[in-house]
C-alpha cells in the first residue's frame, strides 16, 4: 500500500467514525488538514516520518494523483499538479489554498467502505445508491485495524490518566479515532492556548509556554 492509498483510507476511516454523511460532500482543504486527518493525531496510522511528508502526500491527493479525489476550483488543482511535478515542491501551497474543496471520488470511496466491516450504514452516494458490502471487493487490500492516537495506549490512557478533551476536560471514547469531543464538539487536533496561542496537547490543564490554565479540570 502506498502513502497515498493509506492517506485516503485514513480520511475515509475518520469520517466514517465521526460523520459518515460527509464522505459524500466536498471537504474544505483546511478542515481536511487540521481536523479530519491532522498529522499529529494520525501520524502512526499514516506511517509518515515527518510533517513535510504529510504535506507532500496531501498535495498529491489534491493534484488528483491515483484518482482518489477531485479538487476544486480547477485552477487550484492545476497548481497542485505543477508543484507535484516540480523537483522542489512548495509545501506552503496547502495553506495558501485552504479554502479549496476536496471531494472523494465515488468508486475508490465505495471500495474503501466495503473493506471496513460494519460501515454498511454509510449514506447514499451522489446517484442515490446506498453504499453497502454488495459492491465487488476488488482492487484495494484490506484495511488494517484502527490505530490509536499517538501518545495513547490501547486502553485509552495517557500519562495524565484517562484520555480527556483538551477543551471541556470530559472523558473521550477509547478504541477509535477521536477528532471531535462528543460533549462539547471541540476539535482534538491542534489545540492552542487561549492566552499565548502556543500549541498544546489534549488533556493538558496548563500551557507549557505561559502557564495559563487551559481547562476547568
C-alpha positions in Angstrom: 0.0 0.0 0.0 1.4 3.4 -1.0 1.4 6.5 1.3 -1.4 8.0 -0.8 -3.5 4.8 -0.5 -3.0 4.9 3.3 -3.8 8.6 3.4 -7.1 8.2 1.5 -8.2 5.3 3.6 -7.5 7.2 6.8 -9.7 10.1 5.6 -12.5 7.5 5.0 -11.9 5.8 8.3 -12.0 9.0 10.3 -15.1 10.4 8.6 -16.9 7.1 8.8 -16.3 7.1 12.6 -17.5 10.6 13.2 -19.8 11.9 10.4 -20.4 9.3 7.6 -22.6 11.8 5.6 -19.6 14.0 5.0 -18.0 11.2 3.0 -20.1 12.3 0.0 -19.7 16.0 0.5 -17.0 18.5 -0.6 -14.4 18.9 2.2 -12.6 22.2 2.8 -8.9 21.6 2.4 -8.1 23.5 5.6 -10.5 21.3 7.6 -9.1 18.1 6.0 -5.7 19.1 7.1 -6.5 20.4 10.6 -9.4 18.4 11.9 -10.4 15.4 9.7 -6.9 13.9 9.4 -4.4 16.1 11.3 -0.8 14.9 11.1 -0.1 14.8 14.8 -3.2 12.6 15.6 -2.7 10.3 12.7 1.0 10.0 12.1 1.2 6.4 13.3 -1.6 5.2 11.1 -0.3 7.2 8.1 3.3 5.8 8.6 4.8 9.1 7.6 8.1 10.2 9.2 7.6 14.0 9.1 5.2 16.8 8.7 6.8 17.6 5.4 6.0 14.0 4.1 2.4 14.6 5.3 2.1 17.9 3.3 3.5 16.2 0.2 1.1 13.3 0.2 -1.8 15.8 0.8 -0.6 17.7 -2.2 -0.6 14.5 -4.3 -4.2 13.9 -3.2 -5.2 17.4 -4.2 -3.4 17.1 -7.5 -5.7 14.1 -8.4 -3.0 11.5 -8.3 -4.4 8.0 -8.1 -7.9 9.2 -8.9 -8.9 9.3 -5.2 -10.2 12.8 -5.0 -11.2 15.9 -7.0 -10.1 19.3 -6.0 -12.0 22.5 -6.9 -11.6 25.1 -8.3 -9.9 23.5 -11.3 -7.1 26.1 -11.4 -6.1 25.2 -7.9 -5.9 21.6 -8.8 -3.7 22.6 -11.7 -1.4 24.4 -9.3 -1.0 21.3 -7.2 -0.2 19.3 -10.3 2.5 21.7 -11.2 4.1 21.7 -7.7 4.0 17.8 -7.5 5.9 17.7 -10.8 8.5 20.1 -9.5 11.9 19.0 -8.2 11.3 21.2 -5.2 7.6 21.4 -4.4 6.3 24.4 -2.5 4.7 22.9 0.6 3.0 26.2 1.5 0.6 25.8 -1.3 -1.6 23.7 1.0 -2.0 26.7 3.4 -2.5 29.2 0.6 -5.4 27.3 -0.8 -7.1 26.3 2.5 -10.5 27.4 1.0 -10.3 25.0 -1.8 -12.6 21.9 -1.5 -11.8 18.2 -2.0 -14.4 15.6 -3.0 -13.7 11.9 -2.5 -14.3 10.0 -5.8 -17.2 7.6 -5.5 -15.5 4.4 -6.8 -12.5 4.3 -4.5 -14.7 5.5 -1.7 -17.1 2.6 -2.2 -14.2 0.2 -2.3 -12.7 1.6 0.9 -16.0 1.3 2.7 -16.6 -2.2 1.5 -13.3 -3.3 3.2 -14.4 -1.9 6.5 -16.9 -4.3 8.2 -19.9 -2.5 9.8 -19.9 0.5 7.5 -23.0 -0.5 5.5 -24.8 2.3 7.3 -22.9 4.9 5.1 -25.4 7.3 3.4 -26.2 7.1 -0.3 -23.7 8.4 -2.8 -24.5 11.1 -5.4 -26.5 8.7 -7.5 -28.8 7.9 -4.6 -27.5 4.4 -4.3 -26.6 3.3 -0.8 -23.0 2.1 -0.4 -23.1 -1.4 1.1 -21.0 -4.5 1.2 -22.5 -5.7 -2.0 -20.1 -3.9 -4.2 -17.3 -6.0 -5.8 -14.4 -6.1 -3.3 -11.5 -5.9 -5.7 -8.5 -3.7 -6.3 -7.6 -2.5 -2.9 -6.2 -4.5 0.1 -7.9 -5.0 3.4 -7.8 -2.0 5.8 -5.7 -2.6 8.9 -7.3 -2.2 12.3 -7.8 1.3 13.7 -4.6 2.8 15.1 -4.8 4.5 18.5 -3.9 8.2 18.7 -0.3 8.9 19.3 0.7 9.1 22.9 -2.3 7.0 23.9 -2.0 3.3 24.9 -4.6 0.7 23.7 -6.6 1.1 27.0 -7.1 4.8 26.2 -4.9 6.1 28.9 -2.2 8.7 28.9 0.4 9.9 31.4 -2.3 12.1 32.8 -4.9 9.3 33.3 -7.9 8.6 31.0 -7.9 10.5 27.7 -9.9 13.7 28.1 -11.0 16.6 25.9 -8.5 19.4 25.9 -11.3 22.0 25.8 -14.0 20.8 28.3 -11.9 18.2 30.2 -14.6 15.5 29.9 -13.7 11.9 29.1 -13.3 10.8 25.4 -14.2 7.5 23.8 -11.5 4.9 23.6 -10.6 2.4 20.9 -11.4 4.7 18.0 -10.1 7.8 16.2 -11.5 10.8 18.1 -11.2 14.1 16.2 -14.1 15.9 18.0 -15.3 15.8 21.6 -18.8 14.1 21.8 -19.6 16.5 24.7 -18.6 20.0 23.6 -17.8 19.3 19.9 -14.3 20.7 20.3 -11.7 19.5 17.8 -9.0 17.3 19.2 -6.4 18.0 16.5 -4.4 21.2 17.3 -5.4 23.0 20.5 -4.0 26.4 21.2 -3.5 28.2 24.4 -6.2 30.9 24.8 -3.6 33.4 26.1 -0.4 33.0 24.0 -1.8 30.8 21.2 1.0 28.2 21.7 0.2 24.7 20.5 -1.0 22.4 23.4 -2.0 18.8 23.8 -5.4 17.3 24.6 -5.6 16.7 28.3 -3.2 19.5 29.3 -4.5 21.7 32.1 -1.8 24.4 31.7 0.1 25.9 28.8 3.8 24.9 28.9 4.7 28.3 27.4 2.9 30.8 29.6 1.4 28.6 32.3 -2.2 29.8 31.9 -4.9 27.4 32.8 -6.4 25.7 29.7 -9.4 23.7 31.0 -11.6 23.7 34.1 -10.4 20.3 35.2 
